[in-house]
Amino acid sequence: MIGRRVGFHRILIPFSSRNYRLYFSGQGFSLIGTWMTQTATVWLVYYLTKSPLWLGSIAFVSQAPSLIIGPFAGVWVDRLPPLRMLKVTQFLSMLQSFVLAGLTLTHHITIHYLLILATFQGAVNAVDIPTRQALVGLLAEKKEDLAGFIIAAYGSGGCFLIDGFSYLAVLLALMLMRLKERNVPIGKSSIWTEMRQGFQYAFGSSPIRTLIVLTGSLSLFSISYSVLVPVYAREIFSGDARTLGFLMSSSAAGSVLAAIYLTSRKKIAGLGRVICFGISLTGIALLVFANSRSLLLSTFCLLLVGMGTVLALASCNTLVQHLVDGDKRGRTMALFGMAFMGGMPVGSFIIGAFAEKFGVVPAVCFNALACWMLAWWFSSQLSKIREEARAVLEKANLIDPQNMPTIN
């Protein structure tokens, strides 16, 4: 499936849009900085505390705000221009990175400052994610990172400073965009009513409900392992920031390969099988990584983990984007983002506490087993959700009723 001929010409289609070119170029710079900060942060947390529990705790507070703010953010995105909202979230993210850089470079950083700044960034991300999803829908994404080498050369503070400046690129790109304002009726109902309608719509649809639940579960188990990568780099491989950089970058490289493959697909038909394959691949790769003592093998395993995770999560995202009604896109994608961002903090805290008590190997093995169970569960749901998804796609003229492909 993955090895069939890739239609690279399809990858270039979105770049025919000026706004998409601006978005992609700005995000390209910014995401590199963001990934550097994420890598530098986990290294700094482990350097300061030597505790898997603190790694899980910082990850928890950086993502938990989505559980509270996410539903409100969805209503705001459906009411307000997403381009304007994204400018605000990117500006606030830039400020957070500069503060983090200043504290680190002046040697005033502590685990408690990290806790506060991670919570602030988590609140910003809770609004940023559904806003970004809505904007991408109006406009028609990963990078391989060398953060470990930059940490070794300039320290974590240098990574945070570069990340702060990287937001200038995306802010400039957003300023140059020109989008038609949406006609959004204001004042018809309260924010609570619209929020309730969003919940009822998303969870009243069997395909969307299944995809959101799966996304939250994958976030809980297939991504949370990453908080323990600094432990593997430092304790198991006796390495430094470069070792962490190799491991984290291999996962990013796998994500890029998966993104290229998915971009090259012509249709959504078969994405159900892609999701099952991605989850299963993630489970196998995590199990091997957990027990590996070879840096080369572990690096390859994390490449497969990154590939499998993005194959599954991006496919879920694509299907939801196709199934959702336009006037409820912001609220639905906020719930999708809440599931994605909400699963990570819980999973990060659990795996950190688990590793603190029983060790990192059993913790990662547990996540691998959970991925296999998720693959089995989703495969058992495909036949159940197929007909409803097909009816929605046919109504939206996204499939040919004479030649009906299915999502599985």
Secondary structure, DSSP 8 states (H G I E B T S, - for coil): -TTS---HHHHTGGGGSHHHHHHHHHHHHHHHHHHHHHHHHHHHHHHHH--HHHHHHHHHHHHTHHHHHHHHHHHHHHHS-HHHHHHHHHHHHHHHHHHHHHHHHTT---HHHHHHHHHHHHHHHHHHHHHHHHHHHHH-------HHHHHHHHHHHHHHHHHHHHHHHHHHHHHH----------SSS-HHHHHHHHHHHHHHSHHHHHHHHHHHHHIIIIIGGGGGHHHIIIIIS---HHHHHHHHHHHHHHHHHHHHHHHH-S-STTHHHHHHHHHHHHHHHHHHHHH---HHHHHHHHHHHHHHHHHHHHHHHHHHHHHS-GGGHHHHHHHHHHHHHHHHHHHHHHHHHHHHHH-HHHHHHHHHHHHHHHHHHHHHHHHHHHHHHHHHHHHTT-S-TTS-----
